[in-house]
Amino acid sequence: MATMEECRSALEKLAENLAGADGDLRSAAALDRSVSCRITDLDVTFLGRLTDGRIEDVTAVPGLPSERAEIRLTMSGDDLVALVGGELHFARAWGSGRIKLEAGFRDLLRLRKLL
């Protein structure tokens, strides 16, 4: 089972990847939205802000946050680490239910380029 620090490191790596994207990927990430990543096996939710292709102000809260983020991911810590490490393919994991992604329809259309 992935630890809190491993999950935080994976999210930092994801933020770096987004910040370094260019072209279509950069425009897809150029949203201004609240984001959350719920790690089910640790019962923690990482909250942040996706802005100008970067994830900023990441904090961790126990359990579910009091407010719903505009873009919400849910997965296990191991799946987050594997996803960011390139060992887990997002579409397959999403299709099998290992990863859940919730967002508005327009956001989903833009995010599909990233995922």
Secondary structure, 3 states (H helix, E strand, C coil): CCCHHHHHHHHHHHHHHHHCCCCHHHHHHCCEEEEEEEECCCCEEEEEEEECCEEEEEEEEECCCCCCCCEEEEECHHHHHHHHCCCCCHHHHHHHCCCEEECCHHHHHHHCCCC
